[in-house]
C-alpha cells in the first residue's frame, strides 16, 4: 500500500503540473483487510512494529485526504494480472474484465 500511495502521489503531482486539479481523494483499493485496519488504526501493537513506518505514511496521507482506502474482494482484484503469475483461466478472466484482447488470436 505504501508503494502504491507513492505512485498515486507522483501521478497526482504530474496531473497538478499539467493544470488538472483533483477534487476528491485518490481511491486505493486493497484486498487485505488486515492492512486496511492497521493503516487506519492509530493504536499499534507489538506484532506490527516492523511495518510501523509504512503505517505512519499511509495514515498521514489518509488524514491529509490525499487517498481513501476501500476493500475489494480478492476475486475482484483486477490488478493481480500485473503483479502475480496466474493460471490461464484466471488470467483470461481478468484480461476480459479489463477489456484487453489478444491481437494474435485468429479472427
Phi and psi in degrees as GROMACS dihedral restraints (atoms count N, CA, C in turn):
[ dihedral_restraints ]
;  ai    aj    ak    al  type     phi  dphi    fc
    3     4     5     6     1   -65.6    20    10
    4     5     6     7     1   -42.5    20    10
    6     7     8     9     1   -64.2    20    10
    7     8     9    10     1   -43.1    20    10
    9    10    11    12     1   -65.9    20    10
   10    11    12    13     1   -36.9    20    10
   12    13    14    15     1   -62.7    20    10
   13    14    15    16     1   -40.9    20    10
   15    16    17    18     1   -59.8    20    10
   16    17    18    19     1   -43.7    20    10
   18    19    20    21     1   -64.7    20    10
   19    20    21    22     1   -40.6    20    10
   21    22    23    24     1   -63.2    20    10
   22    23    24    25     1   -40.2    20    10
   24    25    26    27     1   -64.3    20    10
   25    26    27    28     1   -38.8    20    10
   27    28    29    30     1   -63.7    20    10
   28    29    30    31     1   -47.5    20    10
   30    31    32    33     1   -62.6    20    10
   31    32    33    34     1   -41.7    20    10
   33    34    35    36     1   -60.5    20    10
   34    35    36    37     1   -39.2    20    10
   36    37    38    39     1   -68.3    20    10
   37    38    39    40     1   -39.4    20    10
   39    40    41    42     1   -63.2    20    10
   40    41    42    43     1   -44.9    20    10
   42    43    44    45     1   -63.0    20    10
   43    44    45    46     1   -39.2    20    10
   45    46    47    48     1   -64.1    20    10
   46    47    48    49     1   -40.9    20    10
   48    49    50    51     1   -63.1    20    10
   49    50    51    52     1   -28.7    20    10
   51    52    53    54     1   -86.6    20    10
   52    53    54    55     1     1.1    20    10
   54    55    56    57     1    91.5    20    10
   55    56    57    58     1    11.7    20    10
   57    58    59    60     1  -101.2    20    10
   58    59    60    61     1   108.6    20    10
   60    61    62    63     1   -92.3    20    10
   61    62    63    64     1   141.9    20    10
   63    64    65    66     1   -85.5    20    10
   64    65    66    67     1   144.4    20    10
   66    67    68    69     1  -109.7    20    10
   67    68    69    70     1   -10.1    20    10
   69    70    71    72     1  -143.5    20    10
   70    71    72    73     1   162.3    20    10
   72    73    74    75     1   -64.8    20    10
   73    74    75    76     1   152.1    20    10
   75    76    77    78     1   -75.8    20    10
   76    77    78    79     1   137.0    20    10
   78    79    80    81     1   -86.7    20    10
   79    80    81    82     1   126.7    20    10
   81    82    83    84     1  -115.1    20    10
   82    83    84    85     1   110.8    20    10
   84    85    86    87     1   -91.7    20    10
   85    86    87    88     1   138.2    20    10
   87    88    89    90     1  -140.3    20    10
   88    89    90    91     1   140.5    20    10
   90    91    92    93     1  -100.1    20    10
   91    92    93    94     1    13.5    20    10
   93    94    95    96     1  -114.6    20    10
   94    95    96    97     1   102.0    20    10
   96    97    98    99     1   -64.5    20    10
   97    98    99   100     1   -34.1    20    10
   99   100   101   102     1   -62.7    20    10
  100   101   102   103     1   -42.5    20    10
  102   103   104   105     1   -64.1    20    10
  103   104   105   106     1   -38.7    20    10
  105   106   107   108     1   -64.3    20    10
  106   107   108   109     1   -43.1    20    10
  108   109   110   111     1   -67.6    20    10
  109   110   111   112     1   -41.8    20    10
  111   112   113   114     1   -64.5    20    10
  112   113   114   115     1   -40.6    20    10
  114   115   116   117     1   -70.1    20    10
  115   116   117   118     1   -26.5    20    10
  117   118   119   120     1   -98.7    20    10
  118   119   120   121     1   -10.1    20    10
  120   121   122   123     1   -91.9    20    10
  121   122   123   124     1   120.3    20    10
  123   124   125   126     1   -73.9    20    10
  124   125   126   127     1    -9.9    20    10
  126   127   128   129     1   -94.4    20    10
  127   128   129   130     1   124.9    20    10
  129   130   131   132     1   -98.8    20    10
  130   131   132   133     1   148.9    20    10
  132   133   134   135     1  -116.6    20    10
  133   134   135   136     1   164.5    20    10
  135   136   137   138     1   -56.9    20    10
  136   137   138   139     1   -34.3    20    10
  138   139   140   141     1   -73.2    20    10
  139   140   141   142     1   -13.0    20    10
  141   142   143   144     1  -107.1    20    10
  142   143   144   145     1    12.2    20    10
  144   145   146   147     1   -60.8    20    10
  145   146   147   148     1   -38.2    20    10
  147   148   149   150     1   -70.7    20    10
  148   149   150   151     1   -14.4    20    10
  150   151   152   153     1  -115.1    20    10
  151   152   153   154     1    20.4    20    10
  153   154   155   156     1   -61.0    20    10
  154   155   156   157     1   -42.1    20    10
  156   157   158   159     1   -63.0    20    10
  157   158   159   160     1   -46.4    20    10
  159   160   161   162     1   -62.9    20    10
  160   161   162   163     1   -39.6    20    10
  162   163   164   165     1   -63.0    20    10
  163   164   165   166     1   -42.9    20    10
  165   166   167   168     1   -62.7    20    10
  166   167   168   169     1   -40.7    20    10
  168   169   170   171     1   -62.4    20    10
  169   170   171   172     1   -49.3    20    10
  171   172   173   174     1   -62.7    20    10
  172   173   174   175     1   -45.8    20    10
  174   175   176   177     1   -61.3    20    10
  175   176   177   178     1   -39.7    20    10
  177   178   179   180     1   -61.6    20    10
  178   179   180   181     1   -43.9    20    10
  180   181   182   183     1   -69.1    20    10
  181   182   183   184     1   -32.6    20    10
  183   184   185   186     1   -65.6    20    10
  184   185   186   187     1   -43.5    20    10
  186   187   188   189     1   -68.4    20    10
  187   188   189   190     1   -31.7    20    10
  189   190   191   192     1   -78.5    20    10
  190   191   192   193     1    -3.1    20    10
  192   193   194   195     1    63.1    20    10
  193   194   195   196     1    29.4    20    10
  195   196   197   198     1   -82.8    20    10
  196   197   198   199     1   -33.4    20    10
  198   199   200   201     1  -131.7    20    10
  199   200   201   202     1   159.7    20    10
  201   202   203   204     1  -134.0    20    10
  202   203   204   205     1   142.3    20    10
  204   205   206   207     1  -107.3    20    10
  205   206   207   208     1   147.3    20    10
  207   208   209   210     1  -143.8    20    10
  208   209   210   211     1   154.5    20    10
  210   211   212   213     1   -91.0    20    10
  211   212   213   214     1   139.1    20    10
  213   214   215   216     1  -130.2    20    10
  214   215   216   217     1   135.2    20    10
  216   217   218   219     1   -61.8    20    10
  217   218   219   220     1   149.1    20    10
  219   220   221   222     1   -58.2    20    10
  220   221   222   223     1   -37.4    20    10
  222   223   224   225     1   -67.0    20    10
  223   224   225   226     1   -21.7    20    10
  225   226   227   228     1  -101.9    20    10
  226   227   228   229     1     6.4    20    10
  228   229   230   231     1   -82.2    20    10
  229   230   231   232     1    96.4    20    10
  231   232   233   234     1   -75.4    20    10
  232   233   234   235     1   -16.1    20    10
  234   235   236   237     1   -71.7    20    10
  235   236   237   238     1   -12.8    20    10
  237   238   239   240     1   -57.5    20    10
  238   239   240   241     1   -29.9    20    10
  240   241   242   243     1   -64.2    20    10
  241   242   243   244     1   -24.4    20    10
  243   244   245   246     1   -93.4    20    10
  244   245   246   247     1   -14.3    20    10
  246   247   248   249     1  -120.8    20    10
  247   248   249   250     1   -11.1    20    10
  249   250   251   252     1  -137.0    20    10
  250   251   252   253     1   158.5    20    10
  252   253   254   255     1   -84.4    20    10
  253   254   255   256     1   119.1    20    10
  255   256   257   258     1  -113.3    20    10
  256   257   258   259     1   156.0    20    10
  258   259   260   261     1   -71.3    20    10
  259   260   261   262     1   166.9    20    10
  261   262   263   264     1   -59.6    20    10
  262   263   264   265     1   -41.9    20    10
  264   265   266   267     1   -66.1    20    10
  265   266   267   268     1   -46.5    20    10
  267   268   269   270     1   -65.7    20    10
  268   269   270   271     1   -41.0    20    10
  270   271   272   273     1   -62.0    20    10
  271   272   273   274     1   -45.5    20    10
  273   274   275   276     1   -63.1    20    10
  274   275   276   277     1   -39.6    20    10
  276   277   278   279     1   -62.1    20    10
  277   278   279   280     1   -48.0    20    10
  279   280   281   282     1   -68.1    20    10
  280   281   282   283     1   -42.0    20    10
  282   283   284   285     1   -60.4    20    10
  283   284   285   286     1   -38.8    20    10
  285   286   287   288     1   -63.7    20    10
  286   287   288   289     1   -43.5    20    10
  288   289   290   291     1   -62.3    20    10
  289   290   291   292     1   -35.0    20    10
  291   292   293   294     1   -81.8    20    10
  292   293   294   295     1    -4.7    20    10
  294   295   296   297     1    78.4    20    10
  295   296   297   298     1    18.3    20    10
  297   298   299   300     1   -82.2    20    10
  298   299   300   301     1   142.0    20    10
  300   301   302   303     1  -123.8    20    10
  301   302   303   304     1   155.5    20    10
  303   304   305   306     1   -91.4    20    10
  304   305   306   307     1   109.6    20    10
  306   307   308   309     1   -72.7    20    10
  307   308   309   310     1   -11.5    20    10
  309   310   311   312     1   -98.2    20    10
  310   311   312   313     1    -1.6    20    10
  312   313   314   315     1   -70.0    20    10
  313   314   315   316     1   142.4    20    10
  315   316   317   318     1   -64.7    20    10
  316   317   318   319     1   142.3    20    10
